[in-house]
C-alpha cells in the first residue's frame, strides 16, 4: 500500500495504491484518487497532517 500527493492539471490530488504481490512481482493493483478535503471540526482531533502540509478546516 502506498499513498502520495500528485499534481494533475496543476492541482494536487491524493492517491492511494493497494498492490498484491506474488513471487516478488505486482500481480494486481487498485488505485484510488481524491481531491484534497478539509477536516470537519468533529474529527479534527483525530486528523494528522501529511508531512509538509497543514490541516484545513471545512
mmCIF file of the N, C-alpha and C atoms, coordinates in Angstrom:
data_MODEL
# 
_entry.id   MODEL 
# 
loop_
_atom_site.group_PDB 
_atom_site.id 
_atom_site.type_symbol 
_atom_site.label_atom_id 
_atom_site.label_alt_id 
_atom_site.label_comp_id 
_atom_site.label_asym_id 
_atom_site.label_entity_id 
_atom_site.label_seq_id 
_atom_site.pdbx_PDB_ins_code 
_atom_site.Cartn_x 
_atom_site.Cartn_y 
_atom_site.Cartn_z 
_atom_site.occupancy 
_atom_site.B_iso_or_equiv 
_atom_site.pdbx_formal_charge 
_atom_site.auth_seq_id 
_atom_site.auth_comp_id 
_atom_site.auth_asym_id 
_atom_site.auth_atom_id 
_atom_site.pdbx_PDB_model_num 
ATOM 1   N N  . UNK A 1 1  ? 0.855   -1.163  0.000   1.00 0.00 ? 1  UNK A N  1 
ATOM 2   C CA . UNK A 1 1  ? 0.000   0.000   0.000   1.00 0.00 ? 1  UNK A CA 1 
ATOM 3   C C  . UNK A 1 1  ? 0.895   1.218   0.000   1.00 0.00 ? 1  UNK A C  1 
ATOM 4   N N  . UNK A 1 2  ? 0.516   2.199   -0.800  1.00 0.00 ? 2  UNK A N  1 
ATOM 5   C CA . UNK A 1 2  ? 1.257   3.459   -0.815  1.00 0.00 ? 2  UNK A CA 1 
ATOM 6   C C  . UNK A 1 2  ? 0.265   4.603   -0.942  1.00 0.00 ? 2  UNK A C  1 
ATOM 7   N N  . UNK A 1 3  ? 0.691   5.759   -0.458  1.00 0.00 ? 3  UNK A N  1 
ATOM 8   C CA . UNK A 1 3  ? -0.133  6.956   -0.612  1.00 0.00 ? 3  UNK A CA 1 
ATOM 9   C C  . UNK A 1 3  ? 0.778   8.113   -0.973  1.00 0.00 ? 3  UNK A C  1 
ATOM 10  N N  . UNK A 1 4  ? 0.256   9.011   -1.785  1.00 0.00 ? 4  UNK A N  1 
ATOM 11  C CA . UNK A 1 4  ? 1.044   10.169  -2.185  1.00 0.00 ? 4  UNK A CA 1 
ATOM 12  C C  . UNK A 1 4  ? 0.124   11.274  -2.678  1.00 0.00 ? 4  UNK A C  1 
ATOM 13  N N  . UNK A 1 5  ? 0.710   12.440  -2.850  1.00 0.00 ? 5  UNK A N  1 
ATOM 14  C CA . UNK A 1 5  ? 0.004   13.574  -3.440  1.00 0.00 ? 5  UNK A CA 1 
ATOM 15  C C  . UNK A 1 5  ? 0.639   13.796  -4.807  1.00 0.00 ? 5  UNK A C  1 
ATOM 16  N N  . UNK A 1 6  ? -0.182  13.791  -5.845  1.00 0.00 ? 6  UNK A N  1 
ATOM 17  C CA . UNK A 1 6  ? 0.313   14.028  -7.191  1.00 0.00 ? 6  UNK A CA 1 
ATOM 18  C C  . UNK A 1 6  ? -0.313  15.315  -7.723  1.00 0.00 ? 6  UNK A C  1 
ATOM 19  N N  . UNK A 1 7  ? 0.312   15.908  -8.713  1.00 0.00 ? 7  UNK A N  1 
ATOM 20  C CA . UNK A 1 7  ? -0.233  17.108  -9.341  1.00 0.00 ? 7  UNK A CA 1 
ATOM 21  C C  . UNK A 1 7  ? -0.853  16.706  -10.667 1.00 0.00 ? 7  UNK A C  1 
ATOM 22  N N  . UNK A 1 8  ? -2.118  17.039  -10.836 1.00 0.00 ? 8  UNK A N  1 
ATOM 23  C CA . UNK A 1 8  ? -2.846  16.726  -12.059 1.00 0.00 ? 8  UNK A CA 1 
ATOM 24  C C  . UNK A 1 8  ? -3.494  18.003  -12.553 1.00 0.00 ? 8  UNK A C  1 
ATOM 25  N N  . UNK A 1 9  ? -3.161  18.424  -13.743 1.00 0.00 ? 9  UNK A N  1 
ATOM 26  C CA . UNK A 1 9  ? -3.650  19.696  -14.303 1.00 0.00 ? 9  UNK A CA 1 
ATOM 27  C C  . UNK A 1 9  ? -3.361  20.870  -13.374 1.00 0.00 ? 9  UNK A C  1 
ATOM 28  N N  . UNK A 1 10 ? -2.213  20.834  -12.717 1.00 0.00 ? 10 UNK A N  1 
ATOM 29  C CA . UNK A 1 10 ? -1.790  21.922  -11.852 1.00 0.00 ? 10 UNK A CA 1 
ATOM 30  C C  . UNK A 1 10 ? -2.401  21.938  -10.469 1.00 0.00 ? 10 UNK A C  1 
ATOM 31  N N  . UNK A 1 11 ? -3.235  20.939  -10.126 1.00 0.00 ? 11 UNK A N  1 
ATOM 32  C CA . UNK A 1 11 ? -3.878  20.894  -8.808  1.00 0.00 ? 11 UNK A CA 1 
ATOM 33  C C  . UNK A 1 11 ? -3.466  19.612  -8.079  1.00 0.00 ? 11 UNK A C  1 
ATOM 34  N N  . UNK A 1 12 ? -3.316  19.674  -6.743  1.00 0.00 ? 12 UNK A N  1 
ATOM 35  C CA . UNK A 1 12 ? -2.944  18.469  -6.002  1.00 0.00 ? 12 UNK A CA 1 
ATOM 36  C C  . UNK A 1 12 ? -4.094  17.466  -5.970  1.00 0.00 ? 12 UNK A C  1 
ATOM 37  N N  . UNK A 1 13 ? -3.745  16.206  -6.028  1.00 0.00 ? 13 UNK A N  1 
ATOM 38  C CA . UNK A 1 13 ? -4.720  15.118  -5.941  1.00 0.00 ? 13 UNK A CA 1 
ATOM 39  C C  . UNK A 1 13 ? -4.110  14.014  -5.098  1.00 0.00 ? 13 UNK A C  1 
ATOM 40  N N  . UNK A 1 14 ? -4.882  13.474  -4.171  1.00 0.00 ? 14 UNK A N  1 
ATOM 41  C CA . UNK A 1 14 ? -4.390  12.405  -3.310  1.00 0.00 ? 14 UNK A CA 1 
ATOM 42  C C  . UNK A 1 14 ? -4.573  11.070  -4.009  1.00 0.00 ? 14 UNK A C  1 
ATOM 43  N N  . UNK A 1 15 ? -3.580  10.197  -3.867  1.00 0.00 ? 15 UNK A N  1 
ATOM 44  C CA . UNK A 1 15 ? -3.613  8.887   -4.500  1.00 0.00 ? 15 UNK A CA 1 
ATOM 45  C C  . UNK A 1 15 ? -3.234  7.817   -3.481  1.00 0.00 ? 15 UNK A C  1 
ATOM 46  N N  . UNK A 1 16 ? -3.988  6.719   -3.489  1.00 0.00 ? 16 UNK A N  1 
ATOM 47  C CA . UNK A 1 16 ? -3.672  5.546   -2.674  1.00 0.00 ? 16 UNK A CA 1 
ATOM 48  C C  . UNK A 1 16 ? -3.636  4.353   -3.611  1.00 0.00 ? 16 UNK A C  1 
ATOM 49  N N  . UNK A 1 17 ? -2.578  3.570   -3.535  1.00 0.00 ? 17 UNK A N  1 
ATOM 50  C CA . UNK A 1 17 ? -2.450  2.359   -4.338  1.00 0.00 ? 17 UNK A CA 1 
ATOM 51  C C  . UNK A 1 17 ? -2.370  1.155   -3.404  1.00 0.00 ? 17 UNK A C  1 
ATOM 52  N N  . UNK A 1 18 ? -3.169  0.146   -3.697  1.00 0.00 ? 18 UNK A N  1 
ATOM 53  C CA . UNK A 1 18 ? -3.139  -1.110  -2.943  1.00 0.00 ? 18 UNK A CA 1 
ATOM 54  C C  . UNK A 1 18 ? -2.634  -2.168  -3.919  1.00 0.00 ? 18 UNK A C  1 
ATOM 55  N N  . UNK A 1 19 ? -1.487  -2.775  -3.598  1.00 0.00 ? 19 UNK A N  1 
ATOM 56  C CA . UNK A 1 19 ? -0.859  -3.728  -4.510  1.00 0.00 ? 19 UNK A CA 1 
ATOM 57  C C  . UNK A 1 19 ? -0.797  -5.124  -3.883  1.00 0.00 ? 19 UNK A C  1 
ATOM 58  N N  . UNK A 1 20 ? -1.012  -6.115  -4.716  1.00 0.00 ? 20 UNK A N  1 
ATOM 59  C CA . UNK A 1 20 ? -0.890  -7.511  -4.304  1.00 0.00 ? 20 UNK A CA 1 
ATOM 60  C C  . UNK A 1 20 ? 0.350   -8.086  -4.996  1.00 0.00 ? 20 UNK A C  1 
ATOM 61  N N  . UNK A 1 21 ? 1.208   -8.739  -4.209  1.00 0.00 ? 21 UNK A N  1 
ATOM 62  C CA . UNK A 1 21 ? 2.450   -9.288  -4.733  1.00 0.00 ? 21 UNK A CA 1 
ATOM 63  C C  . UNK A 1 21 ? 2.415   -10.811 -4.725  1.00 0.00 ? 21 UNK A C  1 
ATOM 64  N N  . UNK A 1 22 ? 3.083   -11.413 -5.701  1.00 0.00 ? 22 UNK A N  1 
ATOM 65  C CA . UNK A 1 22 ? 3.317   -12.853 -5.753  1.00 0.00 ? 22 UNK A CA 1 
ATOM 66  C C  . UNK A 1 22 ? 4.679   -13.056 -6.403  1.00 0.00 ? 22 UNK A C  1 
ATOM 67  N N  . UNK A 1 23 ? 5.521   -13.831 -5.773  1.00 0.00 ? 23 UNK A N  1 
ATOM 68  C CA . UNK A 1 23 ? 6.867   -14.080 -6.301  1.00 0.00 ? 23 UNK A CA 1 
ATOM 69  C C  . UNK A 1 23 ? 7.613   -12.785 -6.594  1.00 0.00 ? 23 UNK A C  1 
ATOM 70  N N  . UNK A 1 24 ? 7.527   -11.834 -5.683  1.00 0.00 ? 24 UNK A N  1 
ATOM 71  C CA . UNK A 1 24 ? 8.218   -10.544 -5.746  1.00 0.00 ? 24 UNK A CA 1 
ATOM 72  C C  . UNK A 1 24 ? 7.804   -9.684  -6.945  1.00 0.00 ? 24 UNK A C  1 
ATOM 73  N N  . UNK A 1 25 ? 6.599   -9.924  -7.486  1.00 0.00 ? 25 UNK A N  1 
ATOM 74  C CA . UNK A 1 25 ? 6.084   -9.107  -8.574  1.00 0.00 ? 25 UNK A CA 1 
ATOM 75  C C  . UNK A 1 25 ? 4.667   -8.655  -8.239  1.00 0.00 ? 25 UNK A C  1 
ATOM 76  N N  . UNK A 1 26 ? 4.300   -7.475  -8.727  1.00 0.00 ? 26 UNK A N  1 
ATOM 77  C CA . UNK A 1 26 ? 2.935   -6.982  -8.538  1.00 0.00 ? 26 UNK A CA 1 
ATOM 78  C C  . UNK A 1 26 ? 2.026   -7.765  -9.478  1.00 0.00 ? 26 UNK A C  1 
ATOM 79  N N  . UNK A 1 27 ? 1.003   -8.419  -8.908  1.00 0.00 ? 27 UNK A N  1 
ATOM 80  C CA . UNK A 1 27 ? 0.060   -9.176  -9.731  1.00 0.00 ? 27 UNK A CA 1 
ATOM 81  C C  . UNK A 1 27 ? -1.305  -8.489  -9.830  1.00 0.00 ? 27 UNK A C  1 
ATOM 82  N N  . UNK A 1 28 ? -1.562  -7.519  -8.945  1.00 0.00 ? 28 UNK A N  1 
ATOM 83  C CA . UNK A 1 28 ? -2.814  -6.772  -9.001  1.00 0.00 ? 28 UNK A CA 1 
ATOM 84  C C  . UNK A 1 28 ? -2.618  -5.447  -8.291  1.00 0.00 ? 28 UNK A C  1 
ATOM 85  N N  . UNK A 1 29 ? -3.204  -4.390  -8.844  1.00 0.00 ? 29 UNK A N  1 
ATOM 86  C CA . UNK A 1 29 ? -3.105  -3.072  -8.216  1.00 0.00 ? 29 UNK A CA 1 
ATOM 87  C C  . UNK A 1 29 ? -4.434  -2.347  -8.364  1.00 0.00 ? 29 UNK A C  1 
ATOM 88  N N  . UNK A 1 30 ? -4.874  -1.731  -7.272  1.00 0.00 ? 30 UNK A N  1 
ATOM 89  C CA . UNK A 1 30 ? -6.072  -0.896  -7.285  1.00 0.00 ? 30 UNK A CA 1 
ATOM 90  C C  . UNK A 1 30 ? -5.645  0.496   -6.838  1.00 0.00 ? 30 UNK A C  1 
ATOM 91  N N  . UNK A 1 31 ? -6.046  1.514   -7.590  1.00 0.00 ? 31 UNK A N  1 
ATOM 92  C CA . UNK A 1 31 ? -5.691  2.888   -7.253  1.00 0.00 ? 31 UNK A CA 1 
ATOM 93  C C  . UNK A 1 31 ? -6.945  3.704   -6.977  1.00 0.00 ? 31 UNK A C  1 
ATOM 94  N N  . UNK A 1 32 ? -6.833  4.572   -5.990  1.00 0.00 ? 32 UNK A N  1 
ATOM 95  C CA . UNK A 1 32 ? -7.922  5.483   -5.625  1.00 0.00 ? 32 UNK A CA 1 
ATOM 96  C C  . UNK A 1 32 ? -7.375  6.904   -5.701  1.00 0.00 ? 32 UNK A C  1 
ATOM 97  N N  . UNK A 1 33 ? -8.163  7.831   -6.226  1.00 0.00 ? 33 UNK A N  1 
ATOM 98  C CA . UNK A 1 33 ? -7.765  9.237   -6.351  1.00 0.00 ? 33 UNK A CA 1 
ATOM 99  C C  . UNK A 1 33 ? -8.859  10.112  -5.755  1.00 0.00 ? 33 UNK A C  1 
ATOM 100 N N  . UNK A 1 34 ? -8.454  11.191  -5.086  1.00 0.00 ? 34 UNK A N  1 
ATOM 101 C CA . UNK A 1 34 ? -9.431  12.108  -4.483  1.00 0.00 ? 34 UNK A CA 1 
ATOM 102 C C  . UNK A 1 34 ? -8.851  13.513  -4.430  1.00 0.00 ? 34 UNK A C  1 
ATOM 103 N N  . UNK A 1 35 ? -9.733  14.470  -4.493  1.00 0.00 ? 35 UNK A N  1 
ATOM 104 C CA . UNK A 1 35 ? -9.334  15.868  -4.319  1.00 0.00 ? 35 UNK A CA 1 
ATOM 105 C C  . UNK A 1 35 ? -9.046  16.114  -2.840  1.00 0.00 ? 35 UNK A C  1 
ATOM 106 N N  . UNK A 1 36 ? -8.214  17.099  -2.512  1.00 0.00 ? 36 UNK A N  1 
ATOM 107 C CA . UNK A 1 36 ? -7.952  17.417  -1.103  1.00 0.00 ? 36 UNK A CA 1 
ATOM 108 C C  . UNK A 1 36 ? -9.243  17.774  -0.364  1.00 0.00 ? 36 UNK A C  1 
ATOM 109 N N  . UNK A 1 37 ? -9.353  17.310  0.851   1.00 0.00 ? 37 UNK A N  1 
ATOM 110 C CA . UNK A 1 37 ? -10.519 17.594  1.694   1.00 0.00 ? 37 UNK A CA 1 
ATOM 111 C C  . UNK A 1 37 ? -10.068 18.310  2.949   1.00 0.00 ? 37 UNK A C  1 
ATOM 112 N N  . UNK A 1 38 ? -10.902 19.167  3.459   1.00 0.00 ? 38 UNK A N  1 
ATOM 113 C CA . UNK A 1 38 ? -10.637 19.790  4.751   1.00 0.00 ? 38 UNK A CA 1 
ATOM 114 C C  . UNK A 1 38 ? -11.029 18.829  5.864   1.00 0.00 ? 38 UNK A C  1 
ATOM 115 N N  . UNK A 1 39 ? -10.738 19.205  7.084   1.00 0.00 ? 39 UNK A N  1 
ATOM 116 C CA . UNK A 1 39 ? -11.083 18.370  8.231   1.00 0.00 ? 39 UNK A CA 1 
ATOM 117 C C  . UNK A 1 39 ? -12.271 18.966  8.958   1.00 0.00 ? 39 UNK A C  1 
ATOM 118 N N  . UNK A 1 40 ? -13.410 18.243  9.059   1.00 0.00 ? 40 UNK A N  1 
ATOM 119 C CA . UNK A 1 40 ? -14.539 18.751  9.822   1.00 0.00 ? 40 UNK A CA 1 
ATOM 120 C C  . UNK A 1 40 ? -14.158 18.900  11.303  1.00 0.00 ? 40 UNK A C  1 
ATOM 121 N N  . UNK A 1 41 ? -14.736 19.868  11.972  1.00 0.00 ? 41 UNK A N  1 
ATOM 122 C CA . UNK A 1 41 ? -14.408 20.138  13.381  1.00 0.00 ? 41 UNK A CA 1 
ATOM 123 C C  . UNK A 1 41 ? -14.601 18.907  14.265  1.00 0.00 ? 41 UNK A C  1 
ATOM 124 N N  . UNK A 1 42 ? -15.613 18.072  13.965  1.00 0.00 ? 42 UNK A N  1 
ATOM 125 C CA . UNK A 1 42 ? -15.911 16.928  14.832  1.00 0.00 ? 42 UNK A CA 1 
ATOM 126 C C  . UNK A 1 42 ? -14.817 15.859  14.806  1.00 0.00 ? 42 UNK A C  1 
ATOM 127 N N  . UNK A 1 43 ? -13.946 15.858  13.797  1.00 0.00 ? 43 UNK A N  1 
ATOM 128 C CA . UNK A 1 43 ? -12.880 14.854  13.785  1.00 0.00 ? 43 UNK A CA 1 
ATOM 129 C C  . UNK A 1 43 ? -11.484 15.464  13.695  1.00 0.00 ? 43 UNK A C  1 
ATOM 130 N N  . UNK A 1 44 ? -11.366 16.746  13.931  1.00 0.00 ? 44 UNK A N  1 
ATOM 131 C CA . UNK A 1 44 ? -10.072 17.424  13.845  1.00 0.00 ? 44 UNK A CA 1 
ATOM 132 C C  . UNK A 1 44 ? -9.048  16.825  14.810  1.00 0.00 ? 44 UNK A C  1 
ATOM 133 N N  . UNK A 1 45 ? -9.488  16.397  15.975  1.00 0.00 ? 45 UNK A N  1 
ATOM 134 C CA . UNK A 1 45 ? -8.564  15.827  16.957  1.00 0.00 ? 45 UNK A CA 1 
ATOM 135 C C  . UNK A 1 45 ? -7.993  14.489  16.482  1.00 0.00 ? 45 UNK A C  1 
ATOM 136 N N  . UNK A 1 46 ? -8.640  13.834  15.521  1.00 0.00 ? 46 UNK A N  1 
ATOM 137 C CA . UNK A 1 46 ? -8.183  12.533  15.019  1.00 0.00 ? 46 UNK A CA 1 
ATOM 138 C C  . UNK A 1 46 ? -7.310  12.665  13.775  1.00 0.00 ? 46 UNK A C  1 
ATOM 139 N N  . UNK A 1 47 ? -7.270  13.842  13.182  1.00 0.00 ? 47 UNK A N  1 
ATOM 140 C CA . UNK A 1 47 ? -6.561  14.038  11.911  1.00 0.00 ? 47 UNK A CA 1 
ATOM 141 C C  . UNK A 1 47 ? -5.086  14.335  12.141  1.00 0.00 ? 47 UNK A C  1 
ATOM 142 N N  . UNK A 1 48 ? -4.254  13.855  11.222  1.00 0.00 ? 48 UNK A N  1 
ATOM 143 C CA . UNK A 1 48 ? -2.831  14.158  11.231  1.00 0.00 ? 48 UNK A CA 1 
ATOM 144 C C  . UNK A 1 48 ? -2.464  14.717  9.864   1.00 0.00 ? 48 UNK A C  1 
ATOM 145 N N  . UNK A 1 49 ? -1.723  15.817  9.815   1.00 0.00 ? 49 UNK A N  1 
ATOM 146 C CA . UNK A 1 49 ? -1.327  16.347  8.508   1.00 0.00 ? 49 UNK A CA 1 
ATOM 147 C C  . UNK A 1 49 ? -0.264  15.454  7.864   1.00 0.00 ? 49 UNK A C  1 
ATOM 148 N N  . UNK A 1 50 ? -0.289  15.404  6.538   1.00 0.00 ? 50 UNK A N  1 
ATOM 149 C CA . UNK A 1 50 ? 0.784   14.729  5.824   1.00 0.00 ? 50 UNK A CA 1 
ATOM 150 C C  . UNK A 1 50 ? 2.038   15.586  5.985   1.00 0.00 ? 50 UNK A C  1 
ATOM 151 N N  . UNK A 1 51 ? 3.224   14.985  5.926   1.00 0.00 ? 51 UNK A N  1 
ATOM 152 C CA . UNK A 1 51 ? 4.460   15.772  6.066   1.00 0.00 ? 51 UNK A CA 1 
ATOM 153 C C  . UNK A 1 51 ? 4.486   16.951  5.090   1.00 0.00 ? 51 UNK A C  1 
ATOM 154 N N  . UNK A 1 52 ? 4.798   18.119  5.613   1.00 0.00 ? 52 UNK A N  1 
ATOM 155 C CA . UNK A 1 52 ? 4.881   19.314  4.795   1.00 0.00 ? 52 UNK A CA 1 
ATOM 156 C C  . UNK A 1 52 ? 3.547   19.972  4.492   1.00 0.00 ? 52 UNK A C  1 
ATOM 157 N N  . UNK A 1 53 ? 2.459   19.486  5.102   1.00 0.00 ? 53 UNK A N  1 
ATOM 158 C CA . UNK A 1 53 ? 1.139   20.033  4.833   1.00 0.00 ? 53 UNK A CA 1 
ATOM 159 C C  . UNK A 1 53 ? 0.456   20.410  6.150   1.00 0.00 ? 53 UNK A C  1 
ATOM 160 N N  . UNK A 1 54 ? -0.577  21.233  6.066   1.00 0.00 ? 54 UNK A N  1 
ATOM 161 C CA . UNK A 1 54 ? -1.355  21.606  7.242   1.00 0.00 ? 54 UNK A CA 1 
ATOM 162 C C  . UNK A 1 54 ? -2.786  21.082  7.070   1.00 0.00 ? 54 UNK A C  1 
ATOM 163 N N  . UNK A 1 55 ? -3.505  20.943  8.172   1.00 0.00 ? 55 UNK A N  1 
ATOM 164 C CA . UNK A 1 55 ? -4.894  20.503  8.135   1.00 0.00 ? 55 UNK A CA 1 
ATOM 165 C C  . UNK A 1 55 ? -5.769  21.733  8.006   1.00 0.00 ? 55 UNK A C  1 
ATOM 166 N N  . UNK A 1 56 ? -6.671  21.717  7.019   1.00 0.00 ? 56 UNK A N  1 
ATOM 167 C CA . UNK A 1 56 ? -7.561  22.848  6.780   1.00 0.00 ? 56 UNK A CA 1 
ATOM 168 C C  . UNK A 1 56 ? -8.925  22.557  7.369   1.00 0.00 ? 56 UNK A C  1 
ATOM 169 N N  . UNK A 1 57 ? -9.573  23.591  7.876   1.00 0.00 ? 57 UNK A N  1 
ATOM 170 C CA . UNK A 1 57 ? -10.934 23.460  8.382   1.00 0.00 ? 57 UNK A CA 1 
ATOM 171 C C  . UNK A 1 57 ? -11.928 23.467  7.222   1.00 0.00 ? 57 UNK A C  1 
ATOM 172 N N  . UNK A 1 58 ? -13.050 22.788  7.404   1.00 0.00 ? 58 UNK A N  1 
ATOM 173 C CA . UNK A 1 58 ? -14.105 22.793  6.391   1.00 0.00 ? 58 UNK A CA 1 
ATOM 174 C C  . UNK A 1 58 ? -15.083 23.886  6.725   1.00 0.00 ? 58 UNK A C  1 
# 
